């Protein structure tokens, strides 16, 4: 399992959001790869699925949060 408890998961999630907002999506994807190596079973499948989602979004240019924030545009699924 990638995280030992809920607090550890939440802390990592907060850091991940900051990484994305700074425009470092590839850094986050690489960190997720490190977690994937250490996990098995359903946890591994879930992490691979989430990593692949971010990788597709990155390749499609949908993770440019740093630019969006500079332009004061809303981000997130509830932005519209």
Backbone as CSV, one residue per row, in Angstrom:
resi,resn,N_x,N_y,N_z,CA_x,CA_y,CA_z,C_x,C_y,C_z
1,UNK,0.852,-1.186,0.000,0.000,0.000,0.000,0.892,1.242,0.000
2,UNK,0.496,2.245,-0.732,1.297,3.456,-0.876,1.294,4.312,0.385
3,UNK,0.178,4.344,1.092,0.060,5.182,2.280,-0.287,4.314,3.473
4,UNK,0.260,4.658,4.608,0.012,3.877,5.815,-1.284,4.252,6.512
5,UNK,-1.719,5.496,6.338,-2.963,5.929,6.974,-3.573,7.094,6.198
6,UNK,-4.749,7.488,6.608,-5.501,8.541,5.916,-4.777,9.886,5.969
7,UNK,-4.160,10.212,7.085,-3.446,11.492,7.200,-2.288,11.554,6.206
8,UNK,-1.556,10.466,6.086,-0.444,10.429,5.135,-0.954,10.624,3.703
9,UNK,-2.077,10.009,3.374,-2.670,10.159,2.048,-3.094,11.605,1.804
10,UNK,-3.743,12.207,2.796,-4.198,13.592,2.655,-3.024,14.550,2.523
11,UNK,-1.969,14.324,3.298,-0.781,15.174,3.204,-0.157,15.101,1.813
12,UNK,-0.071,13.878,1.280,0.501,13.717,-0.054,-0.386,14.400,-1.093
13,UNK,-1.687,14.265,-0.940,-2.619,14.881,-1.889,-2.447,16.398,-1.911
14,UNK,-2.285,17.006,-0.742,-2.075,18.458,-0.676,-0.791,18.851,-1.400
15,UNK,0.276,18.073,-1.197,1.543,18.343,-1.883,1.383,18.164,-3.391
16,UNK,0.618,17.145,-3.787,0.404,16.883,-5.210,-0.314,18.063,-5.874
17,UNK,-1.302,18.612,-5.200,-2.014,19.774,-5.749,-1.069,20.949,-5.938
18,UNK,-0.186,21.174,-4.980,0.784,22.273,-5.093,1.728,22.041,-6.269
19,UNK,2.156,20.796,-6.445,3.041,20.464,-7.563,2.351,20.782,-8.885
20,UNK,1.088,20.393,-9.020,0.341,20.678,-10.250,0.175,22.175,-10.469
21,UNK,-0.147,22.894,-9.411,-0.367,24.336,-9.535,0.904,25.080,-9.916
22,UNK,2.062,24.502,-9.600,3.339,25.110,-9.986,3.735,24.735,-11.413
23,UNK,2.931,23.893,-12.053,3.212,23.509,-13.432,4.164,22.333,-13.567
24,UNK,4.277,21.520,-12.519,5.213,20.398,-12.524,4.507,19.051,-12.587
25,UNK,3.642,18.894,-13.555,2.857,17.660,-13.679,3.751,16.432,-13.849
26,UNK,4.825,16.555,-14.611,5.702,15.394,-14.814,6.369,14.948,-13.513
27,UNK,6.671,15.888,-12.640,7.230,15.546,-11.330,6.238,14.701,-10.547
28,UNK,4.984,15.093,-10.575,3.943,14.344,-9.879,3.778,12.952,-10.480
29,UNK,3.790,12.867,-11.782,3.644,11.578,-12.455,4.808,10.657,-12.088
30,UNK,6.012,11.189,-12.010,7.178,10.389,-11.609,7.041,9.915,-10.163
31,UNK,6.529,10.763,-9.290,6.298,10.356,-7.900,5.277,9.223,-7.835
32,UNK,4.262,9.331,-8.658,3.251,8.274,-8.688,3.861,6.969,-9.177
33,UNK,4.778,7.042,-10.140,5.466,5.842,-10.612,6.222,5.163,-9.465
34,UNK,6.827,5.955,-8.598,7.546,5.397,-7.446,6.586,4.672,-6.499
35,UNK,5.401,5.233,-6.289,4.395,4.564,-5.461,3.935,3.263,-6.111
36,UNK,3.748,3.300,-7.414,3.249,2.126,-8.135,4.210,0.947,-7.973
37,UNK,5.489,1.230,-8.029,6.492,0.175,-7.877,6.349,-0.528,-6.525
38,UNK,5.924,0.210,-5.512,5.852,-0.323,-4.140,4.501,-0.941,-3.799
39,UNK,3.524,-0.884,-4.702,2.187,-1.375,-4.383,1.844,-2.631,-5.171
40,UNK,0.800,-3.310,-4.712,0.317,-4.513,-5.394,-1.208,-4.526,-5.373
41,UNK,-1.776,-5.459,-6.086,-3.221,-5.683,-6.049,-4.041,-4.502,-6.515
42,UNK,-5.184,-4.319,-5.847,-6.130,-3.257,-6.220,-5.524,-1.868,-6.059
43,UNK,-4.706,-1.678,-5.033,-4.062,-0.368,-4.839,-3.203,-0.017,-6.046
44,UNK,-2.482,-1.002,-6.548,-1.627,-0.784,-7.714,-2.476,-0.442,-8.933
45,UNK,-3.550,-1.196,-9.163,-4.423,-0.937,-10.303,-5.007,0.468,-10.245
46,UNK,-5.420,0.888,-9.046,-5.990,2.224,-8.870,-4.952,3.294,-9.170
47,UNK,-3.747,3.115,-8.653,-2.699,4.117,-8.870,-2.289,4.186,-10.337
48,UNK,-2.209,3.051,-11.011,-1.874,3.045,-12.430,-2.952,3.789,-13.213
49,UNK,-4.201,3.540,-12.882,-5.314,4.209,-13.556,-5.241,5.719,-13.360
50,UNK,-4.985,6.164,-12.137,-4.905,7.597,-11.849,-3.695,8.233,-12.520
51,UNK,-2.560,7.523,-12.482,-1.353,8.036,-13.142,-1.592,8.163,-14.640
52,UNK,-2.218,7.147,-15.250,-2.486,7.184,-16.685,-3.422,8.332,-17.050
53,UNK,-4.415,8.595,-16.188,-5.323,9.722,-16.406,-4.532,11.038,-16.443
54,UNK,-3.655,11.237,-15.461,-2.853,12.463,-15.421,-1.913,12.546,-16.620
55,UNK,-1.329,11.427,-17.007,-0.415,11.419,-18.140,-1.140,11.795,-19.431
56,UNK,-2.340,11.255,-19.638,-3.136,11.630,-20.820,-3.478,13.121,-20.782
57,UNK,-3.911,13.590,-19.626,-4.262,15.007,-19.494,-3.052,15.894,-19.757
58,UNK,-1.882,15.474,-19.284,-0.655,16.230,-19.524,-0.347,16.283,-21.023
59,UNK,-0.420,15.140,-21.666,-0.124,15.077,-23.101,-1.111,15.892,-23.932
60,UNK,-2.336,16.005,-23.450,-3.366,16.779,-24.149,-3.330,18.259,-23.777
61,UNK,-2.414,18.649,-22.897,-2.265,20.047,-22.514,-3.301,20.540,-21.521
62,UNK,-3.907,19.617,-20.774,-4.957,20.016,-19.836,-4.455,20.206,-18.399
63,UNK,-3.150,20.186,-18.177,-2.629,20.353,-16.819,-1.761,21.598,-16.692
64,UNK,-2.076,22.606,-17.434,-1.291,23.833,-17.408,-1.832,24.796,-16.346
65,UNK,-1.890,24.310,-15.112,-2.470,25.089,-14.018,-1.697,26.366,-13.723
66,UNK,-0.378,26.335,-13.861,0.416,27.533,-13.577,-0.028,28.695,-14.472
67,UNK,-0.205,28.422,-15.756,-0.642,29.463,-16.697,-2.056,29.925,-16.373
68,UNK,-2.928,28.983,-16.084,-4.322,29.318,-15.777,-4.402,30.193,-14.527
69,UNK,-3.621,29.861,-13.506,-3.622,30.654,-12.279,-3.077,32.059,-12.513
70,UNK,-2.068,32.182,-13.381,-1.530,33.507,-13.715,-2.580,34.386,-14.381
71,UNK,-3.476,33.763,-15.122,-4.535,34.495,-15.809,-5.786,34.647,-14.943
72,UNK,-5.691,34.224,-13.683,-6.799,34.310,-12.725,-8.060,33.604,-13.199
73,UNK,-7.885,32.507,-13.909,-9.016,31.708,-14.359,-9.313,30.624,-13.319
74,UNK,-10.544,30.197,-13.207,-10.886,29.143,-12.242,-10.355,27.798,-12.700
75,UNK,-10.003,26.950,-11.737,-9.552,25.598,-12.051,-10.410,24.597,-11.284
76,UNK,-10.398,23.370,-11.767,-11.138,22.303,-11.084,-12.438,21.982,-11.778
77,UNK,-13.003,20.846,-11.420,-14.227,20.381,-12.070,-15.443,21.233,-11.708
78,UNK,-15.411,21.932,-10.598,-16.531,22.767,-10.194,-16.398,24.219,-10.629
79,UNK,-15.449,24.495,-11.506,-15.153,25.883,-11.891,-16.211,26.481,-12.802
80,UNK,-16.994,25.668,-13.465,-17.939,26.229,-14.436,-19.336,26.155,-13.956
